[in-house]
Amino acid sequence: MTEKVELRLTDAKLPGERVLYGVLAFRIGGVRTTMIGGAAGLAGAAGAATMAVVTSRGRAAAPDAPLQLPGRTIIALTDQRLLVFSVGGVIVGKPGKILHSFTLDQVAWVGEPELAPGAAQALRVQIGIAGVGVLAFEHPRLQVTEGRNMIKRLVRELPQSPTD
């Protein structure tokens, strides 16, 4: 998927920007809904506020408001931005329209990823975006490892504040 993100960003890249990851994601509860067809509980902003924090860089706090996402997205990490794409393509998913673009200095915190067990296993992630809200999504079973690696890399890529 990283290569597809790279191709999609050809004209929208920042100077010197490198794509590090591109991973399929669903809004919270979307994996269960898709895999099982049942209704899933939605983790709202209250869940984000109570999550264990992996990192907080001393920047402005993110509002508790969850960002609206379609059912399926592609989350991409570059060395300069965190991007959310719609999913294009009828049969094979590929990055469509850029829905959100956040520079890494806008990331206020990254919640500890939570693995939801069961047949509809998913890695749930919540990221606070300063002045914007909470970006909450989950990676399906086959993308759990890649999703976990992307979040670890995001934490490493975050700019250091003077208090770190």
C-alpha positions as CSV (number, residue, x, y, z in Angstrom):
1,M,0.0,0.0,0.0
2,T,3.0,2.3,0.7
3,E,3.8,2.3,-3.1
4,K,0.2,3.2,-3.9
5,V,0.3,6.1,-1.5
6,E,3.5,7.2,-3.1
7,L,1.9,7.2,-6.5
8,R,-1.2,9.0,-5.3
9,L,0.8,11.8,-3.6
10,T,3.0,12.5,-6.7
11,D,1.6,16.0,-7.2
12,A,0.7,16.6,-3.5
13,K,4.0,15.8,-1.9
14,L,5.8,18.4,0.2
15,P,9.4,19.1,-0.7
16,G,11.6,16.2,0.2
17,E,8.7,14.2,1.7
18,R,9.1,10.4,1.9
19,V,6.2,8.0,2.4
20,L,6.9,5.6,5.2
21,Y,3.6,3.7,5.6
22,G,0.2,3.3,4.0
23,V,-2.2,0.9,5.9
24,L,-5.9,0.1,5.4
25,A,-8.1,1.1,8.3
26,F,-11.8,1.2,9.3
27,R,-13.6,3.6,11.6
28,I,-13.8,2.2,15.1
29,G,-16.2,-0.8,15.0
30,G,-15.9,-1.1,11.3
31,V,-13.9,-4.3,11.3
32,R,-16.5,-6.1,13.4
33,T,-19.3,-4.7,11.3
34,T,-17.6,-5.8,8.1
35,M,-16.3,-9.2,9.3
36,I,-19.3,-10.3,11.3
37,G,-22.1,-8.0,10.0
38,G,-23.2,-7.2,13.5
39,A,-23.4,-3.9,15.3
40,A,-20.2,-2.9,17.1
41,G,-19.7,-0.6,20.0
42,L,-18.2,2.7,19.0
43,A,-15.4,4.1,21.2
44,G,-16.0,7.8,21.4
45,A,-14.0,10.7,22.7
46,A,-14.4,9.5,26.3
47,G,-12.5,6.4,25.4
48,A,-9.8,8.5,23.9
49,A,-9.5,10.7,27.0
50,T,-9.1,7.6,29.3
51,M,-6.7,5.7,27.1
52,A,-3.1,5.2,28.3
53,V,-0.9,7.7,26.6
54,V,2.1,6.5,24.6
55,T,3.3,10.0,24.0
56,S,2.4,13.6,24.7
57,R,4.8,16.2,23.5
58,G,3.6,19.2,25.5
59,R,1.8,20.8,22.7
60,A,-1.8,22.1,22.8
61,A,-4.4,19.6,23.9
62,A,-6.6,18.0,21.3
63,P,-10.4,18.6,21.7
64,D,-12.3,15.4,22.6
65,A,-14.4,15.6,19.4
66,P,-13.9,12.6,17.2
67,L,-13.1,13.3,13.6
68,Q,-15.6,11.9,11.1
69,L,-14.3,9.1,8.9
70,P,-15.9,7.0,6.2
71,G,-16.2,3.2,6.9
72,R,-12.9,2.4,5.2
73,T,-9.8,4.6,4.9
74,I,-6.1,4.4,4.2
75,I,-3.9,5.9,6.9
76,A,-0.5,7.1,5.6
77,L,2.5,8.3,7.5
78,T,5.3,10.3,5.8
79,D,8.3,11.8,7.4
80,Q,6.4,15.1,7.5
81,R,2.6,14.3,7.8
82,L,-0.1,12.0,8.9
83,L,-2.7,11.5,6.1
84,V,-6.1,10.0,5.8
85,F,-7.3,9.0,2.4
86,S,-10.7,7.7,1.2
87,V,-10.5,4.3,-0.4
88,G,-10.7,4.3,-4.2
89,G,-10.9,1.4,-6.6
90,V,-13.8,-1.0,-7.0
91,I,-12.0,-4.3,-6.5
92,V,-8.5,-3.4,-5.2
93,G,-8.4,-0.7,-2.6
94,K,-6.1,2.3,-3.3
95,P,-5.8,5.8,-1.9
96,G,-8.5,8.1,-3.2
97,K,-9.1,11.6,-2.0
98,I,-7.1,13.1,0.8
99,L,-9.6,13.6,3.6
100,H,-7.2,14.9,6.3
101,S,-3.6,16.0,6.3
102,F,-1.8,16.8,9.6
103,T,1.8,17.9,10.0
104,L,3.6,15.9,12.6
105,D,3.8,18.9,14.9
106,Q,0.0,18.9,15.1
107,V,0.0,15.5,16.8
108,A,-0.7,16.2,20.5
109,W,-0.7,12.6,21.7
110,V,-0.8,9.0,20.5
111,G,-2.9,6.5,22.5
112,E,-1.6,3.1,23.3
113,P,-2.9,0.8,20.5
114,E,-5.5,-1.7,21.8
115,L,-5.9,-5.2,20.3
116,A,-9.6,-6.2,20.1
117,P,-9.6,-10.0,20.2
118,G,-11.9,-12.5,18.5
119,A,-12.9,-13.4,15.0
120,A,-13.0,-9.7,14.1
121,Q,-9.6,-8.9,15.5
122,A,-8.6,-5.3,15.1
123,L,-5.9,-2.9,16.3
124,R,-7.6,0.2,17.6
125,V,-5.7,3.5,17.5
126,Q,-6.5,7.0,18.8
127,I,-4.4,10.0,18.0
128,G,-5.1,13.5,19.4
129,I,-4.7,16.3,16.8
130,A,-4.1,19.7,18.4
131,G,-6.9,22.1,17.8
132,V,-8.8,19.6,15.7
133,G,-9.9,16.5,17.6
134,V,-9.3,12.8,18.0
135,L,-8.5,10.6,15.0
136,A,-9.8,7.1,15.9
137,F,-9.5,4.1,13.6
138,E,-8.8,0.4,13.6
139,H,-6.7,-1.9,11.4
140,P,-8.1,-5.3,10.5
141,R,-6.5,-8.6,11.4
142,L,-4.2,-8.7,8.3
143,Q,-2.9,-5.2,8.9
144,V,-2.4,-5.4,12.7
145,T,1.4,-5.8,12.5
146,E,1.8,-3.1,9.8
147,G,-0.5,-0.8,11.8
148,R,1.4,-1.3,15.0
149,N,4.7,-0.7,13.2
150,M,3.3,2.5,11.7
151,I,2.2,3.8,15.1
152,K,5.6,3.1,16.6
153,R,7.3,5.0,13.8
154,L,4.8,7.9,14.2
155,V,5.9,8.2,17.9
156,R,9.6,8.2,16.8
157,E,9.0,10.8,14.1
158,L,7.2,13.3,16.3
159,P,9.1,16.5,16.8
160,Q,10.6,16.8,20.3
161,S,9.4,19.6,22.5
162,P,11.7,21.5,24.9
163,T,10.2,19.6,27.8
164,D,11.1,16.1,26.4
